């Protein structure tokens, strides 16, 4: 299963989560910063995971720019999931859900609920246990991708 984790990061926290997810997805997975992403990176993948920090309840500008370039069927046949990194606050933010909707709008099959990962302060570090949580979440994505493939 060929997988790609596309991420944006401000202070390195989201990059750590992205690399953990890619490692848990297996040897045919890689994490790529959204600015370094090339169209050929998406070609032939089975799973796409996208994530970034929450900026004012939204994905980062770089992630939005990537998502806005996707056309209606660009991700047809690709299974996808999304995540964000954020402070644990009392008000509602939904960057990961917005990413997920954009991926689905480009034809991807969403196979996991959008996931939040938490930082201790605005610049980090990640809260204790978040790297481990990301590996567990990635394992569920891997399992869901295999299960969904067998049923088709």
C-alpha positions as CSV (number, residue, x, y, z in Angstrom):
1,X,0.0,0.0,0.0
2,X,1.6,3.2,-1.2
3,X,0.8,6.1,1.2
4,X,1.6,9.8,1.3
5,X,1.3,12.2,4.3
6,X,1.1,15.8,3.2
7,X,1.7,18.4,5.9
8,X,2.4,22.0,6.7
9,X,4.0,23.0,10.0
10,X,4.9,26.2,11.7
11,X,7.1,25.1,14.7
12,X,7.8,21.5,13.7
13,X,5.1,19.8,15.8
14,X,2.9,18.8,12.8
15,X,6.0,17.5,11.0
16,X,6.7,15.2,14.0
17,X,3.1,13.9,13.8
18,X,3.3,13.5,10.0
19,X,6.5,11.5,10.2
20,X,5.1,9.3,12.9
21,X,2.0,8.6,10.8
22,X,4.1,7.8,7.7
23,X,6.3,5.4,9.8
24,X,3.2,3.6,11.1
25,X,1.7,3.3,7.6
26,X,4.8,1.3,6.6
27,X,7.8,1.2,4.3
28,X,5.8,2.5,1.3
29,X,4.8,5.7,3.0
30,X,6.5,9.1,3.1
31,X,5.8,12.4,4.6
32,X,6.1,15.5,2.3
33,X,5.9,19.2,3.2
34,X,3.0,20.7,1.2
35,X,5.4,23.2,-0.4
36,X,7.7,20.4,-1.6
37,X,4.8,18.3,-3.0
38,X,4.8,17.5,-6.7
39,X,1.9,16.2,-8.8
40,X,3.8,13.0,-9.4
41,X,4.0,12.4,-5.6
42,X,0.2,11.8,-5.6
43,X,0.3,9.6,-8.7
44,X,-0.2,5.9,-7.8
45,X,-0.8,6.3,-4.1
46,X,-3.5,4.3,-2.3
47,X,-3.7,6.4,0.8
48,X,-3.4,10.2,1.4
49,X,-3.2,11.7,4.8
50,X,-3.2,15.5,5.1
51,X,-2.6,17.7,8.1
52,X,-1.5,21.1,9.4
53,X,-1.7,23.4,12.4
54,X,-5.0,25.2,13.2
55,X,-4.8,28.9,12.3
56,X,-7.8,30.8,13.4
57,X,-10.0,27.6,13.2
58,X,-8.8,26.9,9.7
59,X,-6.0,25.0,7.9
60,X,-2.9,27.0,7.1
61,X,-2.7,29.1,3.9
62,X,-0.3,26.6,2.3
63,X,-2.6,23.7,3.0
64,X,-5.6,25.6,1.7
65,X,-3.7,26.5,-1.5
66,X,-2.9,22.8,-2.0
67,X,-6.5,21.7,-1.4
68,X,-7.9,24.4,-3.6
69,X,-5.8,23.2,-6.6
70,X,-7.5,19.7,-6.4
71,X,-10.1,19.1,-9.0
72,X,-13.3,17.1,-8.5
73,X,-11.8,13.7,-9.5
74,X,-8.1,14.2,-8.8
75,X,-8.3,11.8,-5.8
76,X,-10.7,9.3,-7.2
77,X,-9.8,5.8,-6.0
78,X,-7.6,7.2,-3.1
79,X,-8.5,6.6,0.5
80,X,-7.8,9.6,2.7
81,X,-7.8,11.0,6.2
82,X,-6.9,14.3,7.8
83,X,-5.5,15.7,11.0
84,X,-4.5,19.0,12.7
85,X,-2.3,20.1,15.6
86,X,-3.7,22.6,18.0
87,X,-4.0,23.9,21.6
88,X,-6.6,22.2,23.7
89,X,-9.1,25.0,24.0
90,X,-12.7,25.3,25.0
91,X,-14.0,26.8,21.7
92,X,-14.6,24.8,18.6
93,X,-12.0,24.6,15.8
94,X,-12.3,22.3,12.8
95,X,-9.3,22.6,10.5
96,X,-9.0,18.8,10.1
97,X,-12.7,18.5,9.2
98,X,-12.3,21.2,6.6
99,X,-9.3,19.3,5.1
100,X,-11.4,16.1,5.1
101,X,-14.3,17.8,3.2
102,X,-11.8,19.2,0.6
103,X,-10.3,15.7,0.1
104,X,-13.7,14.2,-0.3
105,X,-14.7,16.9,-2.7
106,X,-11.7,15.9,-4.9
107,X,-13.0,12.3,-5.0
108,X,-11.1,10.7,-2.1
109,X,-12.9,8.1,0.1
110,X,-12.5,9.2,3.7
111,X,-11.7,6.2,5.8
112,X,-11.0,7.8,9.3
113,X,-12.6,10.6,11.3
114,X,-10.5,13.8,11.3
115,X,-8.0,13.6,14.2
116,X,-6.7,16.3,16.5
117,X,-3.2,16.3,18.1
118,X,-2.4,18.7,20.9
119,X,0.5,21.0,21.7
120,X,1.2,22.3,25.2
121,X,1.7,25.9,24.1
122,X,1.3,27.9,20.9
123,X,4.7,26.9,19.7
124,X,4.7,23.5,21.3
125,X,6.0,21.1,22.3
126,X,3.5,18.3,21.6
127,X,1.6,17.1,24.7
128,X,2.8,13.8,26.2
129,X,1.4,10.8,24.3
130,X,0.5,12.6,21.1
131,X,3.2,10.8,19.0
132,X,2.0,7.5,20.3
133,X,-1.6,8.5,19.6
134,X,-0.6,9.4,16.0
135,X,0.9,5.9,15.5
136,X,-2.3,4.3,16.8
137,X,-4.5,6.4,14.5
138,X,-2.3,5.6,11.5
139,X,-2.6,1.9,12.3
140,X,-6.3,2.3,12.1
141,X,-6.0,4.1,8.8
142,X,-3.9,1.3,7.5
143,X,-6.4,-1.3,8.7
144,X,-9.3,0.6,7.2
145,X,-7.6,1.0,3.9
146,X,-7.0,-2.8,3.6
147,X,-10.5,-3.7,4.8
148,X,-12.2,-1.2,2.3
149,X,-9.9,-2.5,-0.5
150,X,-11.0,-6.1,0.1
151,X,-14.7,-5.3,0.0
152,X,-14.6,-3.7,-3.4
